Amino acid sequence: MASRLEQALARFRRTRQAAPEAAKAPRGSDAFRVRVEERLRNLEQQVGEIKGRVNGLIFLVAGTALTQVIIKVLQ
């Protein structure tokens, strides 16, 4: 019969051998995190595009208003 010390050492060796294998396996949370980061980058890009369009509309409206004021002054 194996001594308690030998049993404890065997358990320790098994857990140390299983730990690197578990670390190599991709976890579900890692895949989820990658997916979320990808969607966040896509969302940031879309928000940047919308900001550009809104700025363009603001300048269009301001230019139109300025043009109307100039036309009224010159008449």
C-alpha positions as CSV (number, residue, x, y, z in Angstrom):
1,M,0.0,0.0,0.0
2,A,1.3,3.4,-1.0
3,S,2.1,5.8,1.8
4,R,0.1,9.0,2.2
5,L,3.1,11.0,1.0
6,E,3.3,9.1,-2.2
7,Q,-0.4,9.5,-2.8
8,A,-0.2,13.3,-2.2
9,L,2.8,13.5,-4.6
10,A,0.9,11.5,-7.3
11,R,-2.1,13.9,-6.9
12,F,0.2,16.9,-7.1
13,R,1.8,15.6,-10.3
14,R,-1.6,14.9,-11.9
15,T,-2.8,18.4,-11.2
16,R,0.5,19.9,-12.5
17,Q,0.2,17.9,-15.7
18,A,-3.5,18.8,-16.2
19,A,-2.9,22.5,-15.7
20,P,-0.9,23.2,-18.9
21,E,-3.4,21.3,-21.0
22,A,-6.3,23.3,-19.5
23,A,-4.4,26.5,-20.2
24,K,-3.9,25.6,-23.8
25,A,-7.6,24.9,-24.5
26,P,-9.6,27.9,-25.7
27,R,-12.2,28.9,-23.2
28,G,-15.7,30.1,-24.1
29,S,-15.2,33.4,-22.4
30,D,-12.1,34.1,-24.6
31,A,-14.1,33.5,-27.8
32,F,-16.9,35.7,-26.4
33,R,-14.4,38.5,-25.6
34,V,-12.9,38.4,-29.1
35,R,-16.3,38.6,-30.6
36,V,-17.4,41.5,-28.4
37,E,-14.2,43.4,-29.2
38,E,-14.8,42.9,-32.9
39,R,-18.3,44.2,-32.7
40,L,-17.2,47.1,-30.6
41,R,-14.6,48.1,-33.2
42,N,-17.3,47.9,-35.9
43,L,-19.6,50.0,-33.8
44,E,-16.9,52.6,-33.2
45,Q,-16.3,52.8,-37.0
46,Q,-20.0,53.2,-37.7
47,V,-20.3,56.0,-35.0
48,G,-17.4,57.8,-36.6
49,E,-19.1,57.6,-40.0
50,I,-22.3,59.0,-38.5
51,K,-20.4,61.8,-36.8
52,G,-19.0,62.8,-40.2
53,R,-22.4,62.8,-41.8
54,V,-23.9,64.9,-39.0
55,N,-21.0,67.4,-39.3
56,G,-21.6,67.6,-43.0
57,L,-25.3,68.3,-42.5
58,I,-24.6,71.0,-39.9
59,F,-22.2,72.8,-42.3
60,L,-24.7,72.4,-45.2
61,V,-27.5,74.0,-43.1
62,A,-25.2,76.7,-41.8
63,G,-24.0,77.4,-45.3
64,T,-27.5,77.6,-46.6
65,A,-28.6,79.9,-43.8
66,L,-25.6,82.2,-44.5
67,T,-26.3,82.2,-48.2
68,Q,-29.9,83.2,-47.5
69,V,-28.8,86.0,-45.2
70,I,-26.4,87.3,-47.8
71,I,-29.1,87.2,-50.5
72,K,-31.5,89.2,-48.3
73,V,-28.8,91.8,-47.5
74,L,-27.9,92.3,-51.2
75,Q,-31.5,92.8,-52.3
